[in-house]
Amino acid sequence: MPTICKGMNTTDVEGRIVLDLAYNADPMKDPERTHKGIDYIAWVHTQTTPEEFAREMERSWTELEGRPVYTGFKKQACVRDGIVVNKYLNIIRVWDFGFRRAACGFFQWSSEDVLYALHEIHGDSEELGGFASRVLGWCRLNYPAPIYKFEDCCDIAGVQHSDKPRETSIEILRKVFQKKGLPCDLRYKLYRTNEAISLTRELIRAGRLIVSNTCQVLTDGLDHAYCFKKHKPGLPLSETPVKNGIHDHIVDCLHICVVNTTNAEKILFEHSRECPSESEYTPPIDRRYDPVMGGV
């Protein structure tokens, strides 16, 4: 493979010349160079897991297949017992609709912009109406009104109609709320799974996601059970996590909470380390290769 310049090579593929371009062709991203104390690659390492770095920077496309989605999640750092709910801040109650295996997660943003996963309740071969009634009964005992206040979020799939039953999941949920004499102001939005995963990874990386030790299914999902699909030869690579019907529902509750509340994006904007910009870094001119004249 002839080398044009550092990070730029060519290869012959069935009579066609293919240009192979790596990140270190950009002088700013060359790990052997620094300027004004800024090391771009060192910065990228602080923002990614080793698996993400290998995939995105080293082009090892199959690096994540079959691996846990959240390799940066460590039980020792992220799981705690004795979490006290702040009665002056809203509890975010998140509903994920699964066929006879719905899940409900309880979360709360602290005044220090840390997201706490407080509790989880899972459906067990029961209809959504019965599950919702059970959850609201549990809330009445453990988070009684008017001491505690809730914000309700749900999976946007709840607006879809199906043959059985004819009502949407959101319509069923609202009926249960009405029977209990409770207001039902559900928040939901369309989002991409990769978007939610990126936001959640950043929270974990910043130490701003704390999970109660009572959330065992969520903990197992973040630790190892919520993982990427294994690649099948002949098919395109997939970045979709496996849905095993157990861990994915409560992890989806976490995702729904993250994308439906403004805290996550605000935190990442205010607290993330700034990426070195071109204004801060003026790389030396590399005259080994000129795109017009060729090699110099």
C-alpha positions, -999 to 999 in steps of 0.1 A, spaced: 0 0 0 19 31 -12 20 60 13 13 94 0 18 111 33 12 103 70 -23 89 74 -30 88 37 -24 56 16 -36 41 -16 -44 5 -25 -54 -13 -57 -88 -29 -54 -97 -49 -86 -79 -23 -108 -93 7 -89 -71 30 -68 -87 35 -34 -76 63 -11 -74 53 25 -75 83 49 -69 81 86 -74 107 113 -37 113 117 -35 128 82 -48 160 99 -18 175 117 -41 187 145 -51 151 152 -16 136 149 -8 120 183 29 127 178 23 165 176 10 189 202 6 227 201 2 250 231 -2 220 253 -32 207 234 -32 170 226 -63 162 205 -60 124 207 -55 126 245 -87 147 246 -106 122 225 -95 94 249 -111 113 278 -144 115 258 -147 79 247 -143 44 260 -115 22 245 -140 4 224 -155 36 210 -121 50 202 -111 18 184 -143 19 164 -145 56 156 -108 65 153 -90 33 144 -118 21 121 -122 -12 139 -159 -15 128 -166 -48 146 -151 -37 179 -185 -33 196 -203 -63 183 -217 -85 211 -202 -61 237 -222 -43 264 -234 -9 252 -222 9 284 -187 -4 289 -179 28 310 -205 18 336 -188 5 368 -209 -8 397 -184 5 422 -187 41 410 -223 42 398 -244 21 422 -252 32 457 -276 23 485 -295 46 508 -304 72 482 -327 97 498 -355 112 475 -357 150 476 -393 158 482 -388 194 469 -378 181 434 -401 163 410 -398 126 405 -397 116 369 -419 85 364 -411 68 330 -433 42 313 -420 18 287 -447 -3 270 -438 -39 263 -461 -68 255 -471 -81 289 -437 -69 302 -440 -32 306 -415 -14 328 -417 18 350 -386 36 362 -384 64 388 -357 90 384 -348 124 399 -324 151 388 -306 166 419 -299 203 423 -263 194 414 -274 180 380 -269 144 389 -295 119 376 -305 93 402 -323 61 393 -345 55 423 -366 25 417 -379 1 390 -411 -19 386 -416 -46 360 -447 -62 345 -450 -99 349 -473 -113 321 -500 -87 328 -520 -63 308 -509 -27 307 -540 -15 326 -533 -39 355 -497 -30 356 -504 8 356 -529 3 384 -503 -16 404 -476 10 399 -499 39 409 -509 20 440 -472 15 449 -466 53 444 -495 61 467 -478 42 495 -442 51 489 -444 86 474 -477 100 487 -492 132 474 -490 161 481 -455 155 496 -441 142 463 -449 153 428 -444 135 395 -435 142 359 -446 114 336 -428 104 304 -434 75 282 -423 57 250 -436 74 219 -446 40 206 -475 44 230 -493 66 204 -495 37 179 -526 16 174 -526 -22 173 -553 -48 167 -553 -60 203 -564 -39 221 -578 -12 199 -568 15 223 -533 29 223 -510 23 253 -513 60 261 -551 59 260 -551 29 284 -527 47 307 -548 78 308 -579 58 317 -562 42 347 -550 77 358 -586 90 355 -600 61 375 -575 69 403 -585 106 401 -550 116 390 -539 141 363 -521 125 333 -498 148 315 -475 125 296 -444 138 279 -429 119 249 -408 126 219 -393 109 189 -356 101 193 -330 79 179 -315 51 201 -280 62 192 -288 97 204 -300 84 238 -270 61 241 -246 90 234 -263 112 261 -263 84 286 -227 76 280 -217 112 286 -236 112 319 -218 80 330 -185 94 319 -191 126 338 -201 107 369 -236 122 368 -256 89 367 -262 72 401 -283 40 403 -299 28 435 -290 -8 445 -327 -16 444 -326 -12 406 -311 -46 400 -324 -51 364 -312 -17 353 -279 -23 370 -274 -56 352 -285 -40 319 -260 -12 321 -233 -35 334 -235 -63 308 -269 -75 297 -278 -46 274 -254 -53 245 -249 -48 208 -259 -76 183 -233 -99 170 -224 -94 134 -237 -120 109 -215 -125 78 -231 -111 46 -253 -86 65 -246 -49 72 -231 -41 106 -258 -32 131 -256 -6 159 -289 -17 174 -287 -32 209 -303 -66 215 -338 -66 229 -341 -95 253 -375 -85 267 -361 -81 302 -333 -55 304 -341 -34 274 -374 -21 288 -359 -5 319 -328 8 300 -353 23 276 -369 40 306 -336 56 313 -332 67 277 -367 82 277 -359 101 308 -327 115 294 -341 126 261 -373 141 276 -357 162 302 -336 193 295 -310 185 321 -289 161 301 -282 184 271 -277 214 294 -252 195 316 -232 183 286 -232 218 272 -221 235 304 -198 209 319 -182 190 290 -146 197 283 -141 220 253 -127 203 222 -95 220 210 -105 243 181 -87 255 151 -85 289 166 -65 275 195 -43 253 174 -25 264 142 -7 233 129 26 236 110 23 235 72 30 201 59 45 204 24 51 167 18 20 165 -3 1 190 -24 -34 179 -36 -29 199 -68 7 194 -77 11 160 -60 42 151 -40 66 180 -32 
